[in-house]
Amino acid sequence: MSTPPNVHVAARIQGFTYAIRNVVAEARKVEAAGRTVRYLNIGDPIPFGFTTPPHLIEAVDRTMRDGDNGYTASVGITPAREAVAAEYESRGMPVGVDRIILTAGTSEGIELALGAMADAGDEVLVPTPTYPLYTAVLAKLGARAVFYRTDPNNGWLPDLDDLKSKMTALTRAIVVIDPNNPTGALYPEATRRALIAVSNESGVPILADEVYGDLSFDGPCPLLGSLDPDAAILSFSSLSKAYVAPGWRAGWLTVGRTTRLDDVLAGIKKLADGRLCSTGPMQHAVTAALTGDRSHQQEFVQALALRAKLTTDRLNAIPGMSCVAPQAAFYAMPKVDLPPGVTDEDYVLALLRETGILCVYGSGFGQPAGDGFFRVVFLAPPDALAAIYDDIGAFTGDYLSRMS
Ligand SMILES: Cc1ncc(COP(=O)(O)O)c(C=O)c1O
């Protein structure tokens, strides 16, 4: 009997790429060849020694031991939704509890919102460089990510003219990632107001990814929606970053109070019903996080600010390299001046194979491959980072002289 052919794979899988994890396959090969890999690819604080606050762990532990292990309502448990509502109200974006949905991280919130807003063929404005989940989810929906520029020569702020020029009748949403991954940029109030003005004038809503909002080096930054609580803004966040619990997949989305978003809210709730609920015990950690002690954040942010400065100082000292100073989170997006014909992926893979240092190439975030951008996650301890930047410097000098 002949072997039947391989089972069909959906065509949309072709368009679904997520460079941050895809590069790991290359790293495994390097490890198999006997070299230690230093992973600077994933924004997870846990492997670098940062720890989840104990009162969050206690909340989850207590819930499980109390036998509260069933499904929850698909929108999530009421106390946690109330805690999110109180948090948003105190930060100037009042939204009713009924407009809050607990999600499996920011990621699921983004997927639910895009699923409720974009049909196949529709367009969503996404910044470049972007966090790649947006392009991946849009590929899955058959919708189109239309990139608007953020400008490294202007602190990685959005190019508003470029953004406006890309709006069409098919534009369904504008994605704003602020504070930003992969650039570490934090948008000033004037930029934020200008983005809201584009949304208000066009009627196109904003998807505000605010997962790094508490990790700005100058203290927690305002919610975008606080500048205009009646604007059509959906806000997303989670316990992954500022509460150091990424594996728990615990987050929320809030739908701005304007009635213009009522139908989208109903659509999101319908989709949320279909996936039953987010992880139940971890929903109790959302309550604990937002109503409890946050002192861990000061220590964490201090550690990040120190690493950001080290990163910028050291990378800018490497001939042929430049790096905009991050203002928040744990990412930097340096640029190496590559000769024509060499791509950012060529550089990053050579760096990996020759030094064991794993970064992600800028084209994985939507940057042109010849521009030479790559992303560094600077969560490692300062002495480890210093050694890594020494090695990046030595490798880069050698690589550029070989290639030119
Ligand atoms: C900008 C941005 N949005 C969303 C996410 C996903 O976060 P979560 O773990 O909450 O799903 C990340 C994770 O790195 C991110 O950087």
The ligand as a MOL file (V3000), in Angstrom:
LIG
                    3D

  0  0  0     0  0            999 V3000
M  V30 BEGIN CTAB
M  V30 COUNTS 16 16 0 0 0
M  V30 BEGIN ATOM
M  V30 1 C 4.2900 45.0780 22.6160 0
M  V30 2 C 3.8750 43.7560 23.1500 0
M  V30 3 N 2.5820 43.4290 23.1370 0
M  V30 4 C 2.1700 42.2340 23.6110 0
M  V30 5 C 3.0570 41.3060 24.1070 0
M  V30 6 C 2.5280 39.9970 24.6000 0
M  V30 7 O 2.3580 40.0900 25.9640 0
M  V30 8 P 1.5230 39.0390 26.8050 0
M  V30 9 O 2.5100 38.1400 27.4810 0
M  V30 10 O 0.7840 39.8890 27.7760 0
M  V30 11 O 0.6440 38.3010 25.8820 0
M  V30 12 C 4.4170 41.5970 24.1420 0
M  V30 13 C 5.3820 40.5910 24.6290 0
M  V30 14 O 6.5800 40.6980 24.4710 0
M  V30 15 C 4.8310 42.8570 23.6440 0
M  V30 16 O 6.1200 43.1870 23.6440 0
M  V30 END ATOM
M  V30 BEGIN BOND
M  V30 1 1 1 2
M  V30 2 1 2 3
M  V30 3 2 2 15
M  V30 4 2 3 4
M  V30 5 1 4 5
M  V30 6 1 5 6
M  V30 7 2 5 12
M  V30 8 1 6 7
M  V30 9 1 7 8
M  V30 10 2 8 9
M  V30 11 1 8 10
M  V30 12 1 8 11
M  V30 13 1 12 13
M  V30 14 1 12 15
M  V30 15 2 13 14
M  V30 16 1 15 16
M  V30 END BOND
M  V30 END CTAB
M  END
